[in-house]
C-alpha cells in the first residue's frame, strides 16, 4: 500500500493564522501582516528548519514578540491526534525521533514508552557523554580526576578550565557523577 503524498496542513493552537503544522511533520509560518516599529509589515511565510534538541526536532514560534520553543513531534501529535492527555507522552512508533509523520506518532504512558524503547533496542544508558546535554567527554572526566588526584589544582580552576561549575567538578571527583568511569 502506497502512502499518501498529499500533505495536510493545520493551524497550531495558540498560533492560529501565524503557523501551521503538517501531517508530514513539517512546520511553517504563513503569509501575514504584523505591526512593526514603522507600521504594518508583510511577512512571507516559509517552512521552518528545526534545530536538534536531545535528538528531537525543535522549532521556535513567535507571538507578540515572545518566542517559545516547541518539539515538532508534539505539535504534529496535537494537531493530528488531538490534545495530549494527562499522564501521556508522544511515542515515535518506528523509534526514529526525526520521523514526525502523524502516522508514526501515538500517545502512550511513560511505562509504555519505556517498554517500547526496551523492545526496539532504543533504551541505552543515558549517562556520561551519551547524555544530550553533556558538556564533558569521558576523556575530560578522566583528566579531571587524574589532575585533581595529583594535587596542586583547585576544583575552581578545573571548573573554569572545562567550562562547568564547581559543583560538577566535586561530583565528578567524588564519583557522584560519571560513576561508570574508573576512579583516578
FENURFEN-V709003 format. One record per residue. N is the residue number from 0. SS is DSSP state (~ for helix, > for strand, _ for the rest). Layout:
# FENURFEN-V709003
n: {N | N}
ss: {SS | SS}
This chain:
# FENURFEN-V709003
n: {0 | 1 | 2 | 3 | 4 | 5 | 6 | 7 | 8 | 9 | 10 | 11 | 12 | 13 | 14 | 15 | 16 | 17 | 18 | 19 | 20 | 21 | 22 | 23 | 24 | 25 | 26 | 27 | 28 | 29 | 30 | 31 | 32 | 33 | 34 | 35 | 36 | 37 | 38 | 39 | 40 | 41 | 42 | 43 | 44 | 45 | 46 | 47 | 48 | 49 | 50 | 51 | 52 | 53 | 54 | 55 | 56 | 57 | 58 | 59 | 60 | 61 | 62 | 63 | 64 | 65 | 66 | 67 | 68 | 69 | 70 | 71 | 72 | 73 | 74 | 75 | 76 | 77 | 78 | 79 | 80 | 81 | 82 | 83 | 84 | 85 | 86 | 87 | 88 | 89 | 90 | 91 | 92 | 93 | 94 | 95 | 96 | 97 | 98 | 99 | 100 | 101 | 102 | 103 | 104 | 105 | 106 | 107 | 108 | 109 | 110 | 111 | 112 | 113 | 114 | 115 | 116 | 117 | 118 | 119 | 120 | 121 | 122 | 123 | 124 | 125 | 126 | 127 | 128 | 129 | 130 | 131 | 132 | 133 | 134 | 135 | 136 | 137 | 138 | 139 | 140 | 141 | 142 | 143 | 144 | 145 | 146 | 147 | 148 | 149 | 150 | 151 | 152 | 153 | 154 | 155 | 156 | 157 | 158 | 159 | 160 | 161 | 162 | 163 | 164 | 165 | 166 | 167 | 168 | 169 | 170 | 171 | 172 | 173 | 174 | 175 | 176 | 177 | 178 | 179 | 180 | 181 | 182 | 183}
ss: {_ | _ | _ | _ | _ | _ | _ | _ | > | > | > | _ | _ | _ | _ | _ | _ | _ | > | > | > | > | _ | _ | _ | _ | > | > | > | _ | _ | > | > | > | > | > | _ | _ | > | > | > | > | > | _ | _ | _ | > | _ | _ | _ | > | > | > | _ | _ | > | > | > | > | > | > | > | > | _ | _ | > | > | > | > | > | > | ~ | ~ | ~ | ~ | ~ | ~ | ~ | ~ | ~ | _ | _ | _ | _ | _ | _ | _ | _ | > | > | > | > | _ | _ | _ | _ | _ | _ | _ | _ | _ | ~ | ~ | ~ | > | > | > | > | _ | ~ | ~ | ~ | ~ | ~ | ~ | ~ | ~ | ~ | ~ | _ | _ | _ | _ | _ | _ | _ | _ | ~ | ~ | ~ | _ | _ | _ | _ | _ | _ | _ | ~ | ~ | ~ | ~ | ~ | ~ | ~ | ~ | ~ | ~ | ~ | ~ | ~ | _ | _ | _ | _ | ~ | ~ | ~ | ~ | ~ | ~ | ~ | ~ | _ | _ | _ | ~ | ~ | ~ | ~ | ~ | ~ | ~ | ~ | _ | _ | _ | _ | _ | _ | _ | _ | _ | _ | _}
